[in-house]
């Protein structure tokens, strides 16, 4: 079989999804992979919006922060239109605002800031000491050992191929209803190569940053987003890009949830390279409402 006739990998499809199409100046169109989900994954919308913004910024400036709000659920059956507003171009910082539209309505809005590279003070928090990913159970083994007795929602999630592989340091949350401390350590990595392009590297990092956060806010309550009695949804998402990463190895995603109240859970995250470099910080608040009909 020739390489051109091989089935694209999930990572190939993600890179294709992030390659938003330019329709007009400051106007882009993004597609969603047909993966059977009823909603567009929030990380996909963040990553596509960031790609659109990056294509409206000079090449010597790189994203250092983004702040986003999810306004409506995304419909995976139709394209998403991304409108970029060139808010400000300064001598060292650039600001862009992106609005995502479907069916004539805003589903997502994001502001992001870019900066030229410059030297300065440098420090970071130390990476936590946890088992290395090679010491942990892989997804294939996890499926074989635990999925047979798992609820159908868990089977659908873990049984599906994804562009990001996940290896939690602890599996207790997935196999019991034990009430746990609201913190998690999760190794993540791409299942294929990421282009040698900081636009794609930043977008893929933004994509994976939306994974597993809501779950951490539910740990103390002995439940998860797979519980049919829970209505989960990301509400807002903020991210700070500290240092570049080529994403060619495992990343440690450490998370903690300082608060849950008012049907909302708040989670913070730090993403480290395996060498201990702090790559990015994340904060997200999500809806964790108990369904009225449950």
C-alpha positions in Angstrom: 0.0 0.0 0.0 1.4 3.4 -0.9 1.7 6.1 1.7 -0.8 8.3 -0.1 -3.5 5.6 0.2 -2.9 4.9 3.9 -5.6 6.0 6.3 -4.8 9.3 8.0 -3.9 8.9 11.7 -5.8 10.8 14.4 -2.8 13.1 14.7 -2.9 13.8 11.0 -6.6 14.6 11.2 -5.9 17.0 14.1 -3.3 18.9 12.2 -5.6 19.1 9.3 -8.4 20.4 11.6 -6.1 23.1 12.9 -5.2 24.3 9.4 -8.1 26.7 9.3 -9.0 28.0 5.8 -8.6 31.7 5.0 -11.8 33.0 3.4 -11.0 36.7 3.5 -8.7 39.1 5.4 -9.3 38.3 9.1 -11.9 35.7 8.3 -11.3 31.9 8.6 -13.2 28.7 8.4 -12.6 25.6 10.5 -14.0 22.1 10.2 -14.6 19.4 12.8 -13.6 15.8 12.5 -16.6 13.5 12.2 -16.0 11.6 15.4 -19.5 10.9 16.5 -19.7 13.5 19.4 -22.7 15.7 19.7 -20.6 18.7 20.6 -17.4 20.2 19.3 -14.5 19.5 21.8 -13.7 22.8 23.5 -10.0 22.3 23.0 -10.5 22.2 19.3 -12.3 25.5 19.2 -9.6 27.1 21.4 -6.8 25.7 19.1 -8.5 26.7 15.8 -9.2 30.2 17.1 -5.6 30.5 18.2 -4.5 29.4 14.7 -6.7 32.0 13.1 -5.3 34.7 15.4 -1.7 33.6 14.8 -2.2 34.0 11.1 -3.1 37.7 11.7 0.1 38.5 13.6 3.7 39.2 12.5 5.9 36.1 12.5 8.3 37.6 15.1 5.6 37.5 17.8 4.4 34.5 19.7 1.4 33.9 21.9 2.0 34.3 25.6 -1.6 34.3 26.9 -5.2 33.7 25.9 -8.5 34.2 27.7 -11.6 32.5 26.3 -15.3 32.1 27.0 -17.5 29.2 25.7 -20.9 30.8 24.9 -22.8 28.1 23.1 -22.2 24.4 22.3 -20.4 23.9 19.0 -22.1 21.9 16.3 -19.7 19.4 14.7 -21.8 18.9 11.6 -21.2 22.4 10.2 -18.1 24.6 9.8 -17.0 27.2 12.4 -16.4 30.7 11.1 -13.6 32.6 13.0 -13.6 36.4 12.8 -10.3 38.0 13.9 -10.2 41.6 15.2 -6.8 43.3 15.1 -7.2 45.1 18.4 -3.7 46.5 18.9 -0.2 46.4 17.4 2.3 47.8 19.8 6.1 47.9 19.6 6.5 44.6 21.5 3.0 43.3 22.2 0.1 42.5 19.8 -3.5 41.9 20.8 -6.1 40.0 18.8 -9.8 39.1 19.5 -11.4 36.1 17.9 -15.1 35.3 17.7 -16.4 31.9 16.5 -19.8 31.8 14.8 -22.1 29.0 13.8 -25.7 29.3 12.6 -25.4 33.1 12.8 -24.6 33.1 16.5 -21.5 33.5 18.6 -20.4 30.2 20.2 -17.0 31.3 21.5 -15.0 34.4 22.1 -11.3 34.7 22.9 -8.7 37.5 23.4 -5.0 36.6 23.0 -1.8 38.5 23.4 1.5 38.0 21.5 5.0 39.3 22.3 8.4 39.6 20.6 11.0 37.3 22.2 13.1 39.3 24.7 15.3 38.4 27.7 14.3 38.9 31.3 14.1 37.4 34.8 13.5 33.7 34.8 12.2 31.3 37.4 9.6 28.6 37.7 8.0 26.1 40.1 9.7 22.7 40.3 8.0 19.8 38.6 6.4 17.4 41.1 8.0 14.0 41.7 5.7 11.4 40.2 6.2 8.0 38.5 7.4 8.3 34.9 5.0 7.4 32.1 6.8 4.1 31.3 6.0 3.0 34.8 2.3 3.5 34.3 -0.5 1.5 32.6 -0.9 2.5 28.9 -4.3 3.1 27.3 -4.3 -0.3 25.5 -3.8 -2.2 28.8 -6.3 0.0 30.6 -8.9 -0.9 28.0 -8.2 -4.6 28.3 -8.2 -4.6 32.1 -11.0 -2.2 33.1 -13.3 -1.4 30.1 -15.2 -4.6 30.2 -17.0 -3.6 33.4 -17.1 0.1 32.8 -20.2 2.2 32.1 -21.1 2.7 28.4 -20.0 6.4 28.5 -16.6 5.5 29.8 -16.2 2.7 27.2 -17.0 5.2 24.4 -14.5 7.7 25.6 -11.6 5.3 26.3 -12.4 3.0 23.3 -12.0 5.8 20.8 -8.7 6.7 19.1 -7.5 10.2 20.0 -4.6 12.3 18.9 -3.5 12.7 22.5 -2.5 9.7 24.7 -3.3 10.0 28.4 -1.6 8.2 31.3 -2.9 9.2 34.7 -0.6 8.6 37.6 -3.6 7.4 39.6 -6.5 5.3 38.1 -8.6 5.3 41.3 -10.9 8.0 39.9 -11.8 5.9 36.8 -12.6 2.6 38.7 -14.3 3.7 41.9 -16.6 6.3 43.4 -14.1 7.1 46.2 -14.0 10.7 47.3 -10.5 12.0 46.5 -8.4 15.1 47.1 -9.0 17.5 44.2 -5.6 17.1 42.5 -4.3 15.0 39.6 -1.0 14.3 37.8 -1.5 13.1 34.2 1.1 12.4 31.6 0.0 13.3 28.1 1.7 13.1 24.6 0.7 13.4 21.0 0.3 10.1 19.2 2.2 11.5 16.1 4.6 14.2 15.2 3.7 17.9 15.4 5.0 20.2 12.6 8.2 22.1 13.3 6.2 25.3 13.5 5.4 27.2 16.6 1.9 28.1 15.4 1.0 24.4 15.3 2.9 23.6 18.5 1.1 26.3 20.4 -2.3 25.3 19.0 -1.8 21.6 19.9 -0.8 22.6 23.4 -3.9 24.7 23.6 -6.0 21.7 22.3 -4.7 19.3 25.0 -4.9 21.9 27.7 -8.7 21.4 27.8 -8.5 17.7 28.6 -9.4 16.3 32.1 -9.8 19.6 33.9 -13.5 19.3 34.8 -12.8 15.8 36.1 -10.4 17.1 38.8 -13.1 19.4 40.2 -15.4 16.4 40.7 -12.8 14.2 42.5 -13.9 15.3 46.0 -17.5 14.3 45.2 -16.9 10.8 44.2 -18.2 11.3 40.6 -17.0 12.2 37.1 -18.0 13.8 33.9 -19.1 10.4 32.7 -21.8 10.3 35.3 -25.1 10.7 33.4 -26.5 12.6 36.3 -23.9 15.4 35.7 -24.2 18.1 33.1 -20.5 19.1 32.4 -19.4 22.0 30.1 -16.4 24.3 29.9 -17.4 27.9 30.7 -14.1 29.8 30.3 -10.5 28.9 29.8 -7.3 30.9 30.3 -3.8 29.9 29.3 -0.3 31.3 29.7 2.5 30.1 27.4 5.8 30.4 29.3 8.3 28.5 27.2 8.2 26.8 23.8 7.9 23.1 23.4 8.2 20.9 20.3 5.8 18.3 21.9 8.1 15.5 20.9 7.9 13.8 24.4 5.6 13.2 27.3 4.3 16.3 29.2 3.2 16.2 32.8 -0.2 18.0 33.3 -0.6 18.7 37.0 -4.0 19.9 38.1 -5.8 21.0 41.3 -9.3 22.3 42.0 -9.3 25.0 44.7 -13.1 25.4 44.7 -16.5 24.1 43.5 -19.7 26.1 44.2 -22.8 27.4 42.4 -22.8 24.4 40.0 -19.3 25.4 38.8 -15.9 23.9 39.4 -12.6 25.7 39.0 -9.4 24.0 38.1 -5.8 25.1 37.7 -3.2 23.3 35.7 0.6 23.4 35.0 2.1 21.7 32.0 5.7 20.6 32.3 8.1 19.0 29.9 9.7 15.7 31.0 12.9 17.6 31.6 11.1 19.7 34.2 10.6 22.8 32.1 7.4 24.6 32.9 5.8 25.0 29.5 2.4 26.5 30.3 -0.2 27.4 33.0 -3.9 26.9 32.7 -7.1 27.9 34.6 -10.6 26.9 33.8 -14.1 27.1 35.3 -16.7 24.6 34.1 -20.3 23.8 34.7 -20.7 20.7 36.9 -24.5 20.9 37.4 -26.6 18.0 38.6 -29.3 17.3 36.0 -32.8 18.2 37.1 -34.2 14.9 35.6 -31.5 12.8 37.4 
